[in-house]
Amino acid sequence: MDARLLVFVATTLFMASLSHGTTKSSATIVVMGVVYCDTCSNNTFSRHSYFLPGVKVHVDCELNANSPTTTERLSFSVNRTTDRFGVYKLEIASVDGFQCAESSTIQTFCKASLIGSSTSSCNVPGLKTTAQEMVIKSKQVNLCIYSLGVLNYKPPMRNKVLCGN
């Protein structure tokens, strides 16, 4: 199964959970992604792969919004740890007047990098830094989700019985 599809499904479910009880007056920005163990060391999410909880991830972002009256810039650099589903997430309340879901001129740069694995059985960095991001906007709840590409670790030795040659 394509790992980007898994990220999309996780993002969609997260958006649905936020739509209950959220008001449109304050925008929310969410940056998220997933980390998995690439058991067969082929940089794809296979039937033997699994999501990694407790992984430390570093996230760098710069969000620029241009409107007729102002130019706003939000930069941050943080460390996060994946939850039991291998998801790391950061939520940011927007700057006053910043309507992320309404603006078509938002320019962004976000990336995530692996810091350290939570297990010795899958601790060799595979995909170390994200290269792509997908932006999902919801006008209903004034929400922007920046879904970063997947990251992975590999086992120190490939299991030839499980994965083949």
SEMI-895984 format. One record per residue (C-alpha): residue number from 1; x, y, z; residue in three letters. Coordinates in steps of 0.05 Angstrom, whole numbers. Layout:
site mimi:NUM; x:X; y:Y; z:Z; keza:ALA
...
This chain:
site mimi:1; x:0; y:0; z:0; keza:MET
site mimi:2; x:26; y:69; z:-17; keza:ASP
site mimi:3; x:49; y:107; z:45; keza:ALA
site mimi:4; x:22; y:173; z:17; keza:ARG
site mimi:5; x:-47; y:141; z:16; keza:LEU
site mimi:6; x:-40; y:123; z:90; keza:LEU
site mimi:7; x:-20; y:195; z:106; keza:VAL
site mimi:8; x:-80; y:221; z:68; keza:PHE
site mimi:9; x:-128; y:174; z:105; keza:VAL
site mimi:10; x:-98; y:194; z:173; keza:ALA
site mimi:11; x:-104; y:268; z:154; keza:THR
site mimi:12; x:-176; y:260; z:132; keza:THR
site mimi:13; x:-195; y:225; z:197; keza:LEU
site mimi:14; x:-160; y:279; z:237; keza:PHE
site mimi:15; x:-198; y:334; z:199; keza:MET
site mimi:16; x:-264; y:299; z:212; keza:ALA
site mimi:17; x:-249; y:296; z:287; keza:SER
site mimi:18; x:-234; y:371; z:288; keza:LEU
site mimi:19; x:-298; y:391; z:252; keza:SER
site mimi:20; x:-339; y:379; z:315; keza:HIS
site mimi:21; x:-339; y:439; z:362; keza:GLY
site mimi:22; x:-290; y:483; z:322; keza:THR
site mimi:23; x:-310; y:554; z:306; keza:THR
site mimi:24; x:-292; y:590; z:242; keza:LYS
site mimi:25; x:-267; y:653; z:278; keza:SER
site mimi:26; x:-198; y:625; z:295; keza:SER
site mimi:27; x:-156; y:588; z:244; keza:ALA
site mimi:28; x:-115; y:527; z:261; keza:THR
site mimi:29; x:-52; y:503; z:226; keza:ILE
site mimi:30; x:-32; y:431; z:235; keza:VAL
site mimi:31; x:33; y:400; z:212; keza:VAL
site mimi:32; x:35; y:324; z:214; keza:MET
site mimi:33; x:68; y:262; z:185; keza:GLY
site mimi:34; x:82; y:189; z:199; keza:VAL
site mimi:35; x:142; y:144; z:212; keza:VAL
site mimi:36; x:144; y:70; z:198; keza:TYR
site mimi:37; x:191; y:11; z:200; keza:CYS
site mimi:38; x:209; y:-12; z:130; keza:ASP
site mimi:39; x:219; y:-84; z:149; keza:THR
site mimi:40; x:241; y:-107; z:80; keza:CYS
site mimi:41; x:286; y:-46; z:67; keza:SER
site mimi:42; x:254; y:-26; z:1; keza:ASN
site mimi:43; x:229; y:45; z:18; keza:ASN
site mimi:44; x:156; y:25; z:10; keza:THR
site mimi:45; x:103; y:8; z:61; keza:PHE
site mimi:46; x:93; y:-67; z:52; keza:SER
site mimi:47; x:51; y:-119; z:88; keza:ARG
site mimi:48; x:110; y:-130; z:135; keza:HIS
site mimi:49; x:119; y:-56; z:152; keza:SER
site mimi:50; x:91; y:-25; z:215; keza:TYR
site mimi:51; x:84; y:45; z:245; keza:PHE
site mimi:52; x:135; y:65; z:297; keza:LEU
site mimi:53; x:114; y:97; z:363; keza:PRO
site mimi:54; x:163; y:138; z:405; keza:GLY
site mimi:55; x:206; y:163; z:347; keza:VAL
site mimi:56; x:236; y:232; z:354; keza:LYS
site mimi:57; x:226; y:278; z:294; keza:VAL
site mimi:58; x:250; y:349; z:281; keza:HIS
site mimi:59; x:202; y:395; z:243; keza:VAL
site mimi:60; x:221; y:461; z:208; keza:ASP
site mimi:61; x:168; y:505; z:176; keza:CYS
site mimi:62; x:161; y:574; z:147; keza:GLU
site mimi:63; x:92; y:598; z:128; keza:LEU
site mimi:64; x:83; y:663; z:89; keza:ASN
site mimi:65; x:15; y:693; z:74; keza:ALA
site mimi:66; x:7; y:754; z:30; keza:ASN
site mimi:67; x:-57; y:795; z:28; keza:SER
site mimi:68; x:-72; y:865; z:2; keza:PRO
site mimi:69; x:-60; y:895; z:71; keza:THR
site mimi:70; x:-5; y:854; z:103; keza:THR
site mimi:71; x:50; y:803; z:95; keza:THR
site mimi:72; x:54; y:753; z:152; keza:GLU
site mimi:73; x:109; y:703; z:166; keza:ARG
site mimi:74; x:108; y:647; z:216; keza:LEU
site mimi:75; x:171; y:606; z:227; keza:SER
site mimi:76; x:182; y:550; z:275; keza:PHE
site mimi:77; x:230; y:493; z:290; keza:SER
site mimi:78; x:207; y:440; z:340; keza:VAL
site mimi:79; x:219; y:368; z:361; keza:ASN
site mimi:80; x:160; y:320; z:366; keza:ARG
site mimi:81; x:152; y:246; z:384; keza:THR
site mimi:82; x:107; y:198; z:346; keza:THR
site mimi:83; x:46; y:170; z:381; keza:ASP
site mimi:84; x:26; y:97; z:384; keza:ARG
site mimi:85; x:4; y:101; z:311; keza:PHE
site mimi:86; x:71; y:129; z:286; keza:GLY
site mimi:87; x:41; y:199; z:277; keza:VAL
site mimi:88; x:76; y:263; z:297; keza:TYR
site mimi:89; x:34; y:327; z:299; keza:LYS
site mimi:90; x:39; y:401; z:315; keza:LEU
site mimi:91; x:-21; y:447; z:322; keza:GLU
site mimi:92; x:-14; y:523; z:318; keza:ILE
site mimi:93; x:-68; y:575; z:329; keza:ALA
site mimi:94; x:-63; y:626; z:273; keza:SER
site mimi:95; x:-39; y:697; z:278; keza:VAL
site mimi:96; x:-95; y:749; z:283; keza:ASP
site mimi:97; x:-124; y:762; z:214; keza:GLY
site mimi:98; x:-90; y:702; z:183; keza:PHE
site mimi:99; x:-143; y:661; z:148; keza:GLN
site mimi:100; x:-106; y:600; z:122; keza:CYS
site mimi:101; x:-166; y:567; z:90; keza:ALA
site mimi:102; x:-187; y:631; z:54; keza:GLU
site mimi:103; x:-120; y:652; z:26; keza:SER
site mimi:104; x:-96; y:627; z:-41; keza:SER
site mimi:105; x:-28; y:661; z:-34; keza:THR
site mimi:106; x:1; y:621; z:23; keza:ILE
site mimi:107; x:72; y:600; z:9; keza:GLN
site mimi:108; x:101; y:547; z:53; keza:THR
site mimi:109; x:163; y:507; z:66; keza:PHE
site mimi:110; x:159; y:450; z:116; keza:CYS
site mimi:111; x:204; y:390; z:126; keza:LYS
site mimi:112; x:213; y:337; z:178; keza:ALA
site mimi:113; x:277; y:298; z:196; keza:SER
site mimi:114; x:289; y:236; z:237; keza:LEU
site mimi:115; x:326; y:247; z:303; keza:ILE
site mimi:116; x:324; y:178; z:335; keza:GLY
site mimi:117; x:288; y:112; z:334; keza:SER
site mimi:118; x:252; y:83; z:395; keza:SER
site mimi:119; x:273; y:11; z:382; keza:THR
site mimi:120; x:338; y:-25; z:367; keza:SER
site mimi:121; x:302; y:-74; z:321; keza:SER
site mimi:122; x:288; y:-18; z:271; keza:CYS
site mimi:123; x:338; y:37; z:279; keza:ASN
site mimi:124; x:376; y:47; z:213; keza:VAL
site mimi:125; x:351; y:112; z:180; keza:PRO
site mimi:126; x:317; y:100; z:112; keza:GLY
site mimi:127; x:278; y:161; z:87; keza:LEU
site mimi:128; x:311; y:212; z:134; keza:LYS
site mimi:129; x:280; y:277; z:111; keza:THR
site mimi:130; x:213; y:292; z:79; keza:THR
site mimi:131; x:215; y:319; z:9; keza:ALA
site mimi:132; x:142; y:334; z:-5; keza:GLN
site mimi:133; x:83; y:364; z:31; keza:GLU
site mimi:134; x:9; y:361; z:16; keza:MET
site mimi:135; x:-37; y:417; z:38; keza:VAL
site mimi:136; x:-109; y:404; z:56; keza:ILE
site mimi:137; x:-154; y:464; z:69; keza:LYS
site mimi:138; x:-222; y:465; z:102; keza:SER
site mimi:139; x:-263; y:529; z:97; keza:LYS
site mimi:140; x:-316; y:500; z:143; keza:GLN
site mimi:141; x:-271; y:500; z:204; keza:VAL
site mimi:142; x:-216; y:548; z:177; keza:ASN
site mimi:143; x:-164; y:493; z:181; keza:LEU
site mimi:144; x:-100; y:481; z:142; keza:CYS
site mimi:145; x:-65; y:414; z:148; keza:ILE
site mimi:146; x:6; y:407; z:122; keza:TYR
site mimi:147; x:16; y:333; z:113; keza:SER
site mimi:148; x:90; y:318; z:105; keza:LEU
site mimi:149; x:117; y:258; z:68; keza:GLY
site mimi:150; x:132; y:193; z:105; keza:VAL
site mimi:151; x:196; y:178; z:142; keza:LEU
site mimi:152; x:223; y:109; z:158; keza:ASN
site mimi:153; x:274; y:67; z:193; keza:TYR
site mimi:154; x:300; y:-1; z:172; keza:LYS
site mimi:155; x:323; y:-61; z:213; keza:PRO
site mimi:156; x:399; y:-69; z:221; keza:PRO
site mimi:157; x:394; y:-134; z:180; keza:MET
site mimi:158; x:343; y:-152; z:127; keza:ARG
site mimi:159; x:303; y:-215; z:142; keza:ASN
site mimi:160; x:312; y:-256; z:78; keza:LYS
site mimi:161; x:262; y:-309; z:100; keza:VAL
site mimi:162; x:207; y:-257; z:111; keza:LEU
site mimi:163; x:225; y:-210; z:53; keza:CYS
site mimi:164; x:259; y:-255; z:2; keza:GLY
site mimi:165; x:326; y:-240; z:-31; keza:ASN
